[in-house]
């Protein structure tokens, strides 16, 4: 049976053979920069936006993989071309790229001064339509856990990374039937582990301030669609009371594009209202496929 390929430090290898050394800083320190892009109709969507954010995150985290954007782009498209041969025409892929500072010599008793090469990898997996199907059909239930968002003074919020233990703990707290919506230290709403959060009030889309969240590529898409459709969009702090009084609440992320929020902390919200429907229609027109029909099968 054919196996998916992965890219590791300049080479395409069978995914089962791709590995990181156990003294890699990605494990030892959780120092892993990452990004995730998806395909629509087997073509990478907004790749250059994802790659630009990846580069910005690498710079902020002092991780400098020795590959040009052109090389990474060529390898990403080749990887997708190879791995889409293993899926049905109605399926699509997620592509993950990541970089770490590389192995730490002294962690194995070696010299502190040994120069190491950063690690760069890419791999794909079929988008798990079944996982997200209930979210598309019924909406997402959110709970705000005790765990708070890490302050930007500790880890820059505009970077996408794998130091995500706080999200793991938040997920354990809220359980498998809900998604964790994190508050910051001022008790304002930020985001979930994988999606930006938005509310709609009186026809205006409201997002948390960009300096309090990871500015998602999908949030950028929503911003562009709102501008195109004449829907006002503002950035300001959002309280839980604002959420409870909202006309709509939405999640936006790379994998499923848009989903309605059906409730927060047990309080039921209105779902599938006009702004959500207009955004879904416009997004579908942009990519040439109904962004939700794929998930509904």
NORNORBEL-V989292 format. One record per residue. NEAR is the number of other ideal C-beta (glycine too) atoms within 12 Angstrom. Layout:
near=NEAR
near=NEAR
//
This chain:
near=6
near=13
near=18
near=30
near=31
near=33
near=38
near=31
near=30
near=20
near=18
near=28
near=22
near=20
near=24
near=14
near=16
near=25
near=19
near=28
near=23
near=13
near=23
near=33
near=33
near=32
near=22
near=23
near=23
near=23
near=31
near=35
near=41
near=37
near=39
near=38
near=41
near=41
near=36
near=32
near=22
near=29
near=21
near=38
near=33
near=29
near=31
near=21
near=26
near=35
near=35
near=23
near=32
near=39
near=28
near=24
near=34
near=35
near=18
near=22
near=32
near=20
near=34
near=22
near=37
near=18
near=29
near=15
near=21
near=12
near=19
near=35
near=26
near=21
near=35
near=41
near=28
near=23
near=38
near=40
near=22
near=28
near=34
near=32
near=19
near=23
near=24
near=15
near=13
near=19
near=27
near=35
near=39
near=38
near=46
near=35
near=41
near=38
near=42
near=38
near=33
near=32
near=28
near=28
near=21
near=15
near=21
near=16
near=10
near=15
near=12
near=12
near=8
near=16
near=14
near=27
near=23
near=30
near=37
near=41
near=40
near=48
near=36
near=40
near=27
near=26
near=35
near=19
near=29
near=17
near=20
near=32
near=21
near=23
near=35
near=31
near=21
near=20
near=31
near=37
near=31
near=43
near=30
near=35
near=27
near=16
near=27
near=25
near=35
near=29
near=17
near=20
near=11
near=15
near=25
near=25
near=28
near=25
near=32
near=42
near=36
near=32
near=26
near=25
near=16
near=27
near=29
near=17
near=18
near=31
near=25
near=18
near=21
near=28
near=14
near=13
near=17
near=28
near=38
near=39
near=43
near=41
near=34
near=30
near=16
near=17
near=19
near=30
near=40
near=44
near=40
near=42
near=32
near=32
near=39
near=44
near=48
near=48
near=43
near=39
near=27
near=18
near=21
near=22
near=40
near=35
near=41
near=36
near=23
near=23
near=20
near=31
near=35
near=43
near=31
near=38
near=34
near=41
near=36
near=27
near=35
near=39
near=27
near=21
near=33
near=31
near=16
near=18
near=24
near=14
near=28
near=18
near=32
near=23
near=25
near=21
near=25
near=37
near=22
near=29
near=17
near=28
near=35
near=24
near=20
near=35
near=27
near=36
near=47
near=49
near=44
near=43
near=36
near=40
near=38
near=37
near=44
near=47
near=42
near=42
near=42
near=30
near=26
near=36
near=24
near=16
near=20
near=19
near=32
near=24
near=29
near=26
near=26
near=20
near=36
near=39
near=22
near=26
near=40
near=34
near=21
near=26
near=33
near=23
near=17
near=23
near=29
near=15
near=25
near=23
near=39
near=28
near=18
near=31
near=29
near=18
near=16
//
